[in-house]
Amino acid sequence: VQLQAFGGGLVQAGGSLRLSCAASGRTLVGYLLGWFRQIPGKEREFVASITWPGGTTYYADSVKGRFTISRDNAKNMVYLQMKNLKSEDTAVHYCAKPPNEGPTDYHCSGSGCYDSWGQGTQVTVSS
């Protein structure tokens, strides 16, 4: 599967962005999906995930209450709505999928659980 994230950009602190991730080559139905982010010199960190089929969502503490992950199975897309952005949200954001479907409502927040990574999209928040 090929994943492509888009929708990043430059925004002022307090602003909003909606990231999208499109999949081609394989359906995302049946898979846990996640968003991660990375700044130069640091490890890729978990941002949010959404399970299958229950759609349970998980968030890093740093984004809880501000970010919302969702999926559109018909369109083979996953989204990350980001509100009240802060300068510390500045990073390249990636969507990701694990190699296997896993058990019902499987969840993992470790980057090692995922093997398909989209080309990231840069989010820059100016203070």
C-alpha positions in Angstrom: 0.0 0.0 0.0 1.1 3.5 -0.8 0.2 6.2 1.8 0.3 9.9 1.0 -0.2 12.5 3.6 -1.1 16.1 2.7 -2.7 19.2 4.1 0.2 20.6 6.1 1.3 24.2 6.0 2.2 27.3 8.0 -0.3 28.4 10.5 -0.3 30.8 13.5 -0.5 29.5 17.0 -4.1 28.9 17.9 -5.0 28.1 14.3 -6.3 24.8 12.8 -5.3 22.4 10.0 -6.7 19.2 8.7 -4.3 16.6 7.5 -5.5 13.9 5.1 -3.9 10.6 4.2 -4.8 8.8 1.0 -4.1 5.1 0.4 -3.6 3.4 -2.9 -2.9 -0.2 -3.8 -4.8 -1.7 -0.9 -7.8 -1.0 1.2 -7.4 0.4 4.7 -10.4 -1.5 5.9 -9.5 -3.9 8.6 -6.4 -2.0 9.8 -5.4 0.1 12.7 -4.3 3.5 11.4 -2.1 6.0 13.1 -0.5 9.5 12.8 3.0 10.2 14.0 5.3 13.2 13.9 9.0 13.8 13.8 11.3 16.8 14.2 14.9 16.6 13.1 17.2 14.8 15.6 14.3 13.3 17.5 12.5 10.0 17.5 9.2 9.7 15.6 6.5 10.1 18.2 2.9 8.8 18.4 0.2 11.4 17.9 -3.1 9.5 17.4 -4.6 6.2 16.2 -8.0 4.7 15.3 -8.8 1.1 15.6 -10.8 -1.3 13.4 -13.7 -2.0 13.5 -14.7 -0.2 16.7 -13.1 3.1 15.7 -11.7 3.6 19.2 -9.3 6.5 19.2 -6.1 7.1 21.1 -4.1 10.3 21.5 -0.8 11.4 22.9 -1.3 13.4 26.1 0.2 16.5 24.3 -2.6 16.6 21.7 -5.7 15.3 23.7 -8.6 17.7 23.4 -7.1 19.5 20.4 -6.6 16.8 17.7 -9.2 14.4 16.3 -8.4 11.3 14.2 -11.1 9.9 11.9 -11.3 7.5 8.9 -13.5 7.2 5.8 -13.4 3.6 4.8 -15.4 4.3 1.6 -12.8 6.8 0.4 -9.8 4.9 1.8 -8.7 7.9 3.8 -7.7 8.8 7.3 -7.7 12.3 8.7 -6.2 14.3 11.5 -8.1 17.5 12.5 -5.8 19.7 14.5 -7.1 22.7 16.5 -5.5 25.2 18.8 -2.2 24.5 17.3 1.0 25.3 19.3 4.5 25.9 18.3 5.5 22.5 19.7 3.2 20.9 17.1 5.7 21.9 14.5 7.0 18.7 12.8 6.7 16.5 9.8 3.5 14.5 10.3 3.1 10.9 8.9 0.2 8.5 8.5 0.9 4.9 9.1 -0.5 1.4 8.9 0.7 -1.9 10.5 1.6 -4.9 8.4 -1.3 -7.1 9.6 -4.9 -6.5 10.5 -4.4 -7.9 14.0 -7.2 -8.8 16.4 -10.4 -6.8 16.8 -9.7 -3.3 17.8 -6.0 -3.9 17.9 -4.0 -0.9 19.1 -0.3 0.0 19.3 1.3 3.4 19.8 4.8 2.3 19.1 6.3 3.2 15.7 7.7 -0.3 15.4 4.2 -1.7 15.1 3.7 0.1 11.7 5.5 -0.7 8.5 3.7 1.4 5.9 4.5 5.1 6.2 3.3 7.8 4.0 5.4 10.6 2.7 5.1 13.1 5.5 3.6 16.6 5.4 5.2 19.5 7.2 3.2 21.4 9.8 4.8 24.7 11.0 3.1 26.7 13.7 4.4 30.2 14.3 4.1 31.8 17.7 
